[in-house]
Amino acid sequence: MDAQAYKVADGGVDDDGRSKRTGTVWTASAHIVTAIVGSGVLSLAWGIAQLGWITGVSTLLIFSSISLYSSGLLADCYRAPLSGNRNHTYRAAVKTYLGGRKHKICGLVQYVLLVGMVVGYTITAAISMLTIRKSNCFQKRGHGAQCKFSNNPFMIGIGIVEMFLSQIPNIHKLSWLSIIAAIMSVSYAGIGMGLAFTKAVLGHGETTSLTGEEIGPNLTAADKTWGMFSAIGNIAFACAYLQILIEIQDTLKSSPPENKVMKKANVIATLTATTLYMLCGCFGYAALGNHAPGNLLAGFYKPFWLVDMANSFIVVHLLGAYQVMAQPVFYVIESWTSTRWPKSKFVTKEYPVTIGKNNLKFSVNLFRLTWRTIFVVMATLLSMALPFFNEVLGLLGALAYWPLTVYFPLEMYIAQKNIKRGTSWWFGLQLLNLVCFLAALGAACSSIHGLYKALHTYKPLKVTQ
């Protein structure tokens, strides 16, 4: 939207006519934790079960380290090297440093990924709501009862809530929602960790091994290989958040320097997330063993009230995470339309609204109201058509980790530091690039294989669990 629109919506503008920035290291950390500690944490026990103790734990630490390293490089690309102008989006940073067509490729990958993550979060939130309903059914009828329900009503309900939340004008206004969501993510991860820890300590843990689920009558070598690559994709997805790093950094105050504040936020959020991941993944695998389910909480049914509470926390968290991922998509479309039709009142005009005795003030934009509602409806319909948890998660991880978390940050760093081709440092960066590409390629192939198998037994919009 134009500067005047932001001024009306936010109560002030920054030095370049955009939204007034009030973000701090803590709000940035909350945004990152909301984005990074998502549904991926629930799949880590399953991931370690596919890879085993040694490879599983090592993979988690390696991907977390790569993400932290790349995030520092990307944070330094927020401002242009000569002019000092801000790059408001990831795509703009790529255009500044790499030019050519790479920023278009980056934008395509980033926005497709963000839309995919929105779909994934809708699916996962619906699964958690369904789990609560099934838990109540089992509590009343016994664990052997036939408690099967459709995902669709829950996805529709989530879509309705997101229609209202999507009217929050921009990511600058999401701090309160991100803080709530971050608290929820730590809470449900803590409950899952506690349940797994209790089961393992009491000696009720299932069989584990150094190499994970073993090849045998019920598992072929091919299925084992596909499962390992899918697990790598799940772990990569759990560690990926660079696709929104620049957009989060663009909420920070100009002083202290944004890159220094962002690096602190990266460290805080990554250490928090990695600690939770290690505890949930390791305790979950110790408790549930080689046959750990894709959703950690699906392995526990008692106490009913605690499992239900954890799943309700997941729903609240993903409602906020949905918005953190969707706001960059909203921004790019609305920026383009306001530039394309600057005189259109439908596109640019903000209508101030005051509600209640407390004079709650906000603004309504007709284009924002219309297009964001359509976006949520389309995302909900797509979620209803493809409710596959691990396969979608692995594919998203493959899409996120190589191009956005590794390739573009490294290429921008090479351009920024003018690292000469053929030097030892250049070869080291390219080796890291190649290894991550091969891992992402294997994870993507595994996820596509899983989706292909699932589509043979699935009827769209009629799934019950």
C-alpha positions as CSV (number, residue, x, y, z in Angstrom):
1,M,0.0,0.0,0.0
2,D,1.1,3.6,-0.4
3,A,2.7,5.7,2.4
4,Q,-0.5,7.4,3.2
5,A,-2.3,4.1,3.6
6,Y,0.3,2.9,6.0
7,K,0.2,6.1,7.9
8,V,-3.5,5.7,8.5
9,A,-3.2,2.0,9.3
10,D,-0.2,2.3,11.7
11,G,-0.4,5.8,13.1
12,G,2.9,6.9,11.6
13,V,5.6,6.4,9.0
14,D,9.3,5.7,9.0
15,D,12.0,7.8,7.4
16,D,11.3,6.3,3.9
17,G,7.5,6.6,4.1
18,R,6.8,3.1,5.2
19,S,5.4,1.7,8.4
20,K,6.9,3.0,11.6
21,R,9.3,0.3,12.9
22,T,9.1,-0.5,16.6
23,G,10.5,-4.1,16.7
24,T,13.1,-5.3,19.2
25,V,15.3,-8.4,19.6
26,W,12.4,-10.0,21.6
27,T,9.7,-9.3,19.1
28,A,12.0,-10.6,16.3
29,S,12.8,-13.7,18.4
30,A,9.0,-14.3,19.0
31,H,8.4,-14.1,15.2
32,I,11.2,-16.6,14.5
33,V,10.1,-19.0,17.3
34,T,6.5,-18.8,16.0
35,A,7.7,-19.6,12.5
36,I,10.4,-22.2,13.4
37,V,8.9,-24.2,16.3
38,G,5.9,-25.3,14.3
39,S,4.4,-28.6,13.3
40,G,7.9,-29.8,12.4
41,V,8.7,-30.4,16.1
42,L,6.1,-33.0,16.3
43,S,7.7,-35.1,13.5
44,L,11.2,-35.2,15.0
45,A,10.7,-38.4,17.0
46,W,9.5,-40.0,13.7
47,G,12.5,-38.5,11.9
48,I,15.0,-39.9,14.4
49,A,13.2,-43.3,14.2
50,Q,13.9,-43.4,10.5
51,L,17.6,-42.4,10.8
52,G,18.5,-43.8,14.2
53,W,20.2,-42.2,17.2
54,I,23.5,-41.3,15.6
55,T,22.4,-40.1,12.2
56,G,19.2,-38.6,13.5
57,V,20.7,-36.4,16.2
58,S,23.6,-35.5,14.0
59,T,21.3,-34.4,11.2
60,L,19.3,-32.2,13.5
61,L,22.4,-30.5,14.8
62,I,23.9,-30.0,11.4
63,F,20.8,-28.5,9.9
64,S,20.3,-26.2,12.9
65,S,23.9,-25.0,12.6
66,I,23.6,-24.4,8.8
67,S,20.5,-22.4,9.4
68,L,22.1,-20.3,12.1
69,Y,25.2,-19.6,9.9
70,S,23.1,-18.7,6.9
71,S,20.8,-16.5,8.9
72,G,23.8,-14.3,10.0
73,L,24.9,-13.9,6.4
74,L,21.4,-13.0,5.3
75,A,21.0,-10.5,8.1
76,D,24.0,-8.6,6.8
77,C,22.2,-8.2,3.4
78,Y,19.3,-6.2,4.8
79,R,20.9,-2.9,3.7
80,A,22.4,-2.2,0.3
81,P,26.3,-2.1,0.5
82,L,26.7,1.4,-1.0
83,S,23.5,3.4,-0.5
84,G,22.5,1.9,2.8
85,N,18.9,1.6,1.6
86,R,16.8,-1.0,3.2
87,N,15.8,-4.2,1.4
88,H,12.2,-4.7,2.6
89,T,11.9,-8.3,1.3
90,Y,14.1,-11.3,0.7
91,R,13.5,-10.9,-3.0
92,A,14.7,-7.3,-2.9
93,A,17.9,-8.3,-1.2
94,V,18.6,-10.9,-3.9
95,K,18.0,-8.3,-6.6
96,T,20.4,-5.9,-4.9
97,Y,23.3,-8.3,-4.6
98,L,22.8,-10.8,-7.4
99,G,20.6,-8.9,-9.9
100,G,19.6,-10.6,-13.2
101,R,16.7,-13.0,-13.0
102,K,17.7,-14.6,-9.7
103,H,15.5,-12.3,-7.7
104,K,12.5,-13.5,-9.8
105,I,13.4,-17.1,-9.2
106,C,13.8,-16.3,-5.5
107,G,10.5,-14.6,-5.3
108,L,8.7,-17.6,-7.0
109,V,10.3,-20.1,-4.7
110,Q,9.7,-18.0,-1.6
111,Y,6.0,-17.2,-2.2
112,V,5.2,-20.7,-3.4
113,L,6.9,-22.1,-0.2
114,L,5.0,-19.6,2.0
115,V,1.7,-20.6,0.5
116,G,2.6,-24.2,0.9
117,M,3.4,-23.6,4.6
118,V,0.1,-21.9,5.1
119,V,-1.6,-25.0,3.6
120,G,0.6,-27.3,5.8
121,Y,-0.3,-25.3,9.0
122,T,-4.0,-25.6,8.1
123,I,-3.7,-29.4,7.8
124,T,-1.7,-29.7,11.0
125,A,-4.1,-27.5,13.0
126,A,-7.0,-29.5,11.7
127,I,-5.3,-32.8,12.7
128,S,-4.8,-31.5,16.2
129,M,-8.5,-30.5,16.5
130,L,-9.5,-33.9,15.2
131,T,-7.2,-35.6,17.7
132,I,-9.0,-33.7,20.5
133,R,-12.4,-35.0,19.2
134,K,-11.1,-38.5,18.9
135,S,-9.6,-38.3,22.4
136,N,-13.0,-37.4,23.8
137,C,-14.6,-40.2,21.9
138,F,-12.1,-42.8,23.2
139,Q,-12.6,-41.5,26.7
140,K,-16.3,-42.1,26.5
141,R,-16.4,-45.3,24.5
142,G,-13.0,-46.9,25.2
143,H,-9.8,-47.0,23.2
144,G,-11.0,-49.8,20.9
145,A,-14.0,-47.8,19.7
146,Q,-14.4,-46.8,16.1
147,C,-13.9,-43.1,16.4
148,K,-13.5,-41.7,12.8
149,F,-14.3,-38.2,11.8
150,S,-13.8,-35.9,8.8
151,N,-11.0,-33.3,8.7
152,N,-13.1,-30.9,6.6
153,P,-15.2,-29.2,9.3
154,F,-12.1,-28.4,11.3
155,M,-10.3,-27.0,8.2
156,I,-13.3,-24.8,7.4
157,G,-13.4,-23.5,11.0
158,I,-9.7,-22.7,10.9
159,G,-10.3,-20.9,7.6
160,I,-13.0,-18.7,9.1
161,V,-10.8,-17.7,12.0
162,E,-7.9,-16.9,9.6
163,M,-10.2,-14.7,7.5
164,F,-10.5,-12.3,10.5
165,L,-6.8,-12.6,11.5
166,S,-5.7,-11.9,7.9
167,Q,-7.1,-8.4,8.2
168,I,-4.2,-7.4,10.4
169,P,-2.6,-4.9,8.1
170,N,1.0,-6.1,8.1
171,I,3.6,-8.0,10.0
172,H,4.5,-5.0,12.1
173,K,1.1,-5.5,13.9
174,L,1.6,-9.2,14.5
175,S,3.9,-8.9,17.5
176,W,1.1,-9.7,20.1
177,L,0.0,-12.7,18.1
178,S,3.5,-14.0,17.6
179,I,4.2,-13.7,21.3
180,I,1.1,-15.7,22.2
181,A,1.9,-18.3,19.5
182,A,5.6,-18.6,20.7
183,I,4.4,-19.3,24.2
184,M,2.0,-21.9,22.9
185,S,4.7,-23.6,20.9
186,V,7.0,-23.9,23.9
187,S,4.1,-25.1,26.0
188,Y,2.9,-28.0,23.7
189,A,6.5,-29.0,23.0
190,G,7.1,-29.1,26.7
191,I,4.0,-31.3,27.2
192,G,5.1,-33.7,24.5
193,M,8.6,-33.9,25.9
194,G,7.2,-34.4,29.4
195,L,4.9,-37.3,28.4
196,A,7.8,-39.0,26.5
197,F,10.3,-38.5,29.3
198,T,7.9,-40.0,31.8
199,K,7.2,-43.0,29.7
200,A,10.9,-43.6,29.0
201,V,12.0,-43.1,32.6
202,L,9.3,-45.5,33.9
203,G,10.7,-48.2,31.7
204,H,7.8,-48.3,29.2
205,G,9.8,-47.1,26.2
206,E,9.7,-49.0,23.0
207,T,12.7,-50.6,21.1
208,T,15.2,-48.1,19.6
209,S,18.5,-48.6,17.7
210,L,21.5,-46.8,16.4
211,T,20.2,-47.1,12.8
212,G,16.5,-46.6,13.4
213,E,13.7,-48.8,12.1
214,E,15.2,-52.0,10.8
215,I,14.8,-53.7,7.5
216,G,12.7,-56.8,7.7
217,P,9.4,-58.5,6.7
218,N,7.5,-55.3,7.2
219,L,10.1,-52.9,5.8
220,T,11.9,-53.2,2.5
221,A,15.3,-51.6,1.8
222,A,13.6,-49.2,-0.7
223,D,11.0,-48.1,1.9
224,K,13.8,-47.6,4.4
225,T,15.7,-45.4,2.0
226,W,12.6,-43.3,1.1
227,G,11.8,-43.0,4.8
228,M,15.3,-41.7,5.6
229,F,15.2,-39.1,2.9
230,S,11.7,-38.0,4.0
231,A,13.0,-37.7,7.6
232,I,15.8,-35.4,6.4
233,G,13.2,-33.2,4.7
234,N,11.2,-33.1,8.0
235,I,14.2,-32.1,10.0
236,A,15.2,-29.5,7.4
237,F,11.7,-28.1,7.5
238,A,11.8,-27.9,11.3
239,C,14.9,-25.7,11.1
240,A,13.9,-23.5,8.2
241,Y,12.8,-19.9,8.6
242,L,15.1,-17.8,6.4
243,Q,12.2,-17.4,3.9
244,I,10.8,-14.7,6.2
245,L,14.0,-13.4,7.9
246,I,14.3,-10.2,5.9
247,E,10.6,-9.4,6.4
248,I,11.1,-9.9,10.2
249,Q,14.2,-7.8,10.2
250,D,12.2,-5.0,8.4
251,T,10.2,-4.6,11.6
252,L,13.2,-3.7,13.8
253,K,14.1,-0.2,14.9
254,S,16.9,1.5,13.0
255,S,19.0,1.8,16.2
256,P,20.8,-0.3,17.2
257,P,21.7,-1.5,13.7
258,E,19.2,-4.0,12.4
259,N,21.7,-6.6,11.4
260,K,23.2,-6.8,14.9
261,V,19.8,-7.0,16.6
262,M,18.7,-9.7,14.0
263,K,21.8,-11.8,14.7
264,K,21.0,-11.8,18.4
265,A,17.4,-12.8,17.7
266,N,18.7,-15.6,15.4
267,V,20.9,-17.0,18.2
268,I,18.1,-16.7,20.8
269,A,15.5,-18.3,18.6
270,T,17.8,-21.0,17.1
271,L,19.1,-22.1,20.5
272,T,15.6,-22.2,21.9
273,A,14.2,-24.2,19.0
274,T,17.2,-26.6,18.9
275,T,17.0,-27.3,22.6
276,L,13.2,-28.1,22.3
277,Y,13.9,-30.2,19.2
278,M,16.6,-32.3,20.8
279,L,14.5,-32.9,23.9
280,C,11.3,-33.7,22.0
281,G,13.0,-35.8,19.3
282,C,15.2,-37.8,21.7
283,F,12.7,-38.3,24.5
284,G,10.0,-39.0,21.9
285,Y,12.1,-41.7,20.2
286,A,13.1,-43.2,23.5
287,A,9.5,-43.5,24.5
288,L,7.9,-44.5,21.2
289,G,10.7,-46.4,19.6
290,N,11.2,-47.3,15.9
291,H,7.5,-47.1,15.2
292,A,7.1,-43.6,16.4
293,P,4.2,-41.8,14.6
294,G,4.6,-38.8,12.4
295,N,2.9,-36.7,15.1
296,L,4.5,-37.1,18.5
297,L,1.3,-36.5,20.5
298,A,-0.5,-39.2,18.5
299,G,1.6,-41.7,20.5
300,F,-0.1,-40.7,23.8
301,Y,-3.7,-41.0,24.8
302,K,-3.5,-40.5,28.6
303,P,-3.9,-38.3,30.5
304,F,-6.7,-37.2,28.1
305,W,-6.9,-33.7,29.5
306,L,-3.2,-33.1,29.1
307,V,-3.0,-34.4,25.5
308,D,-6.1,-32.3,24.7
309,M,-4.5,-29.2,26.2
310,A,-1.3,-29.8,24.1
311,N,-3.3,-30.1,20.9
312,S,-5.3,-27.0,21.7
313,F,-1.9,-25.1,22.2
314,I,-0.9,-26.4,18.7
315,V,-4.0,-25.0,17.2
316,V,-3.5,-21.5,18.7
317,H,0.2,-21.5,17.8
318,L,-0.5,-22.4,14.1
319,L,-3.2,-19.8,13.9
320,G,-0.4,-17.2,14.6
321,A,2.2,-19.0,12.5
322,Y,-0.2,-19.0,9.5
323,Q,-0.2,-15.2,9.6
324,V,3.5,-14.8,10.0
325,M,3.9,-16.9,6.8
326,A,1.1,-15.3,4.9
327,Q,2.0,-11.6,5.6
328,P,4.9,-11.5,3.1
329,V,2.5,-12.9,0.4
330,F,-0.1,-10.2,1.3
331,Y,2.6,-7.5,1.2
332,V,3.9,-8.3,-2.3
333,I,0.5,-8.5,-3.9
334,E,-0.8,-5.3,-2.2
335,S,2.4,-3.4,-3.0
336,W,2.1,-4.4,-6.7
337,T,-1.6,-3.4,-6.9
338,S,-1.0,0.0,-5.2
339,T,1.8,0.7,-7.7
340,R,-0.3,-0.5,-10.7
341,W,-3.5,1.4,-9.7
342,P,-2.3,4.2,-7.4
343,K,-5.5,6.3,-7.9
344,S,-8.0,3.5,-7.3
345,K,-9.9,4.1,-4.0
346,F,-10.7,0.4,-3.9
347,V,-7.0,-0.5,-3.8
348,T,-5.5,2.3,-1.8
349,K,-8.1,4.0,0.4
350,E,-8.2,3.2,4.1
351,Y,-11.4,3.6,6.0
352,P,-10.9,4.4,9.7
353,V,-13.2,2.5,12.1
354,T,-13.7,3.0,15.8
355,I,-15.4,0.4,18.0
356,G,-16.6,0.5,21.6
357,K,-16.3,2.8,24.5
358,N,-12.5,2.2,24.6
359,N,-12.3,3.7,21.1
360,L,-10.6,0.7,19.5
361,K,-9.3,2.0,16.2
362,F,-8.4,0.2,13.1
363,S,-8.8,0.7,9.3
364,V,-10.5,-1.2,6.6
365,N,-9.2,-1.5,3.0
366,L,-11.6,-2.9,0.5
367,F,-9.0,-4.6,-1.7
368,R,-7.3,-6.1,1.4
369,L,-10.6,-7.3,2.7
370,T,-11.5,-8.9,-0.6
371,W,-8.3,-10.5,-1.8
372,R,-7.1,-11.8,1.6
373,T,-10.5,-13.5,2.1
374,I,-10.2,-15.1,-1.3
375,F,-6.6,-16.2,-0.4
376,V,-7.7,-17.9,2.8
377,V,-10.6,-19.6,1.0
378,M,-8.3,-21.0,-1.7
379,A,-5.7,-22.2,0.9
380,T,-8.5,-23.9,2.9
381,L,-9.8,-25.7,-0.2
382,L,-6.3,-26.9,-1.1
383,S,-5.8,-28.1,2.5
384,M,-8.9,-30.1,2.3
385,A,-7.7,-31.7,-1.0
386,L,-4.2,-32.7,0.3
387,P,-4.2,-33.6,4.0
388,F,-0.9,-35.6,3.9
389,F,1.3,-34.7,6.9
390,N,4.7,-36.2,6.6
391,E,4.9,-36.1,2.8
392,V,3.9,-32.4,2.6
393,L,6.2,-31.6,5.5
394,G,9.2,-33.3,3.7
395,L,8.5,-31.6,0.4
396,L,8.3,-28.2,2.1
397,G,11.5,-28.8,3.9
398,A,13.3,-29.7,0.6
399,L,11.9,-26.5,-1.0
400,A,12.9,-24.4,1.9
401,Y,16.4,-25.5,2.9
402,W,18.4,-25.4,-0.2
403,P,17.4,-22.4,-2.3
404,L,16.3,-20.0,0.5
405,T,18.4,-21.2,3.5
406,V,21.6,-22.1,1.7
407,Y,22.0,-21.1,-2.0
408,F,20.9,-17.4,-2.0
409,P,22.5,-16.4,1.3
410,L,25.8,-18.0,0.3
411,E,25.7,-16.4,-3.2
412,M,24.9,-13.0,-1.7
413,Y,27.7,-13.4,0.8
414,I,30.2,-14.3,-2.0
415,A,29.0,-11.2,-3.9
416,Q,29.2,-9.0,-0.8
417,K,32.7,-10.0,0.2
418,N,33.9,-10.3,-3.4
419,I,35.2,-13.9,-2.8
420,K,37.2,-14.9,-5.8
421,R,36.2,-18.1,-7.7
422,G,38.6,-20.9,-7.2
423,T,39.8,-19.9,-3.8
424,S,39.7,-22.3,-0.8
425,W,36.9,-20.3,0.8
426,W,34.9,-20.3,-2.4
427,F,35.3,-24.1,-2.7
428,G,34.2,-24.5,0.9
429,L,31.0,-22.6,0.4
430,Q,30.2,-24.4,-2.8
431,L,30.8,-27.8,-1.1
432,L,28.3,-26.8,1.6
433,N,25.9,-25.7,-1.2
434,L,26.3,-29.0,-3.0
435,V,25.7,-31.2,0.1
436,C,22.6,-29.3,1.0
437,F,21.3,-29.5,-2.6
438,L,21.7,-33.3,-2.7
439,A,20.0,-33.7,0.7
440,A,17.1,-31.5,-0.4
441,L,16.8,-33.4,-3.7
442,G,16.6,-36.7,-2.0
443,A,14.0,-35.4,0.5
444,A,11.9,-33.9,-2.4
445,C,12.0,-37.2,-4.3
446,S,11.0,-39.1,-1.2
447,S,8.1,-36.7,-0.5
448,I,6.9,-36.9,-4.1
449,H,7.0,-40.7,-3.9
450,G,5.0,-40.6,-0.7
451,L,2.4,-38.3,-2.2
452,Y,2.1,-40.5,-5.3
453,K,1.4,-43.6,-3.1
454,A,-1.1,-41.6,-1.0
455,L,-3.0,-40.3,-4.0
456,H,-3.7,-43.8,-5.1
457,T,-5.8,-44.5,-2.0
458,Y,-7.2,-41.1,-1.3
459,K,-10.5,-39.5,-2.4
460,P,-10.3,-35.7,-2.2
461,L,-12.6,-34.0,0.4
462,K,-13.7,-37.4,1.9
463,V,-11.0,-38.3,4.3
464,T,-11.8,-39.5,7.7
465,Q,-9.3,-40.4,10.4
